Amino acid sequence: MKIGTVGAGTVAQAIARHAVTHGHEVVLSNSRGPASLSGLVGELGPLSHAGTPQEAAAAEIVVLAVGWPQVPDVATALPDLGGRIVIDATNQFASPPPHAEIADLGELTGSEYVASLLPGARVVKAFNTLYGQYIAADPRHPAGRQVLFLAGDDADAKATVRDLTGAFGFAPVDLGSLREGGRLMQLDGPLSALHVLKQD
């Protein structure tokens, strides 16, 4: 499978490492251009490539992992996603910690808002509840597997993300739609930053 990342920070790098470890091709992108990613790509190995956000968005699965204030501009710059799966790993920080402010989206959840900006995409919310170091670590622990919450409105897209992340070693837990599940997962929800293991 080919996976593209729009954003190349801690979360995107962690997902990319799991992907190449399990034999998937990855195209990483950021706002500074492919040349800025040469060291990272060299570290990740031959299955990884640097590209533009548009090139990353051509992958079968696209990971959106940029800062919340950048989301509208990034979405506008992407081509029509034509039914591609977008894993939305963003959190609606209007301003980041330590003086964090949560963006007021009214009745919309963060991922419903993202989906509204990417009308051709099948959006699956995932990875946003976990700190980067827990995504990067081996999700298999002696006490169980790291739970990965996910939500989305497209059952097939969720199944694809569930199978992919399950192969990485996570224990995916489907919370339903972008509205109900997304509300549980977003910054003001009860599952935000909840790190739990599933016993097998």
N, C-alpha and C positions, 0 to 999 in steps of 0.2 A: 504494500500500500504506500502511496505517496502522501506525505503530511506536510503542510506548509504552516509556518508560524508568522503571523503579523505581530511584530514585537519580538524581541530577542533578549528579554530580561531573565530574571531568576526562574520564573514559572515556565516560560517558553523553553529555556535551556533544559530544565528538568524533564519536561515532556519529551523534548527532542532526544535526550540521552536514553530514556526508556525506549523510544521508538527505534533508534539505530541499534540498540542492544538486541532488539527483537526482530531485526532484519528489515525494517521499513526505511524507505528513502525520505529524507527530510530536506525541505527548502526553508531556510531561515531568512527573515527580512527585518529591517528596522528603518527608522526615519533617516539614518545617517548614511545609508548606502551599503552595497555588498562588500566594498573594500574594508569597511570597519569590522566585518565579521570573519575576516580571513583566519585570524588566530583561533577563534572558536570552531570554525569548520575544520581546521587542521587538527584540532584536539578531538573532535567528534569522529573523524575518520571519513572513509570514502563514500559512505552512504549519505553524508550531509553536504549541502551546497548552500551558498549564499545567493540571494536574489533580491529582486524588488518586491514590495508588497503585492504588486499585480501578478508577479510570477508565483509567489507563495499561494496566492488566492486561486491559482489554477490547479492546485492539488486536490485529491479526492476528499481530504479532510483538512480544514483550515482552522488553526488555533488562533483565536483573537486574544492577545495578551498585551494590551497597551494600557497606559494610564487613562482613567476615565475622561479627563478633559480632552484627550486626543481622539476619543471614539468617533464623534461626528465627522471630523475631517478625514480620518482614516476610512470610514465607511463610504464617504463621498468619493474618495479616490479609487476605491476598488471597482473592478469590473462587475458586471452582472454575474451572480454566483450560480445561477442556473441549476438550482436544486442541490448544490453541494452542502455537505455537513459543515457547520461552523460550531466549534467548541468555544463557547463564551466563558473565558476565565477571568473576566473583568469584575471589579467591584466599584460601586458608584461613589467613590471618594471625590467629592467636589474639591476637597483639599486633603492631602495625605497626612498621616500621623507625623509628628506627635500632636499636631493641632487638627485632628481629623474632623471633617465635616461631611455629612452624607448628603448627596444630591437629592433634592425633592423632586420626585417624578410623578407626584399625584397618585393616581390609582395604579399606575403601571409598575411592574417590577423592573429591575435593571435589565433582565434578559428580554422582557417584552419590548422595552425601549430599543435595545440592540436589534432585535428582530425587525422592528419597524424601520430601522435604517438600512437593513439588508433584506429587501423583500424577496429576493431570489433564493435565500438561504434557508436551510433546515437547521435551526439553532438548537443546540443542546447545551444547557448550563452545566458546567463541571469544573472542578479544580479550584474554584474561587473560595471555598470554605477552608482550604488547607494552606498553612504557611509554606513558603517555597521549600524550606529544608525538609519538610515531611513529604512533599511531592518528589523531591530529588532522591531521598533515601530509598533503599529496598523496601517495598511495601509489605514484604513478608517478614513477620516477626515471630519469635518463639511463641508468643501468646496469641497470634492470629494475624490476619491481613488488615492493612490500613483501609478503612471504609472510605469510599469515594461516592459522595452524593451526586446525583445527576437529575436533571429535569428537562423536559422538552415536550413539544406538541406533536412531533412526528415519531411514531412508534418504531419505524424502521431505522431512523437516524439514531434513536436512543439505543436500539439493539446493537447497531454497529459500534457505537462508542462503548457500550457495556462490554462487548466481546473484546474490543481492542484493549481497554484498560484492565479487564480481567486477565488478559494474557500478560500484561505488564506485571501482574501480581496483586493489583488492588482488588477490593471487594466492593463492586459497584452496587449502589442502592438507589433504585428508581423511585423518585418522590412525586412523579406525576407531571403535570403540565408546567409551562413557564409561569403561569399565574400562581397556582397553589404551591408547587415545589419550589419555584423561584423565590417566593416570599419567605419560605423557611430557610433558604440558603443565603439570602442576601444580607448585607451588613447589619441590618436591624432585626434579622431573623434569629430564631433559637439555635440554628445549626451553624451559624457563622463562627469560624475558628474552633469548632468542636472536632477534636481529633480522637477517633475511637477505633478500636480493633474489632474485627469479626472473628469469633472463634470458629475454627473449622473442625 
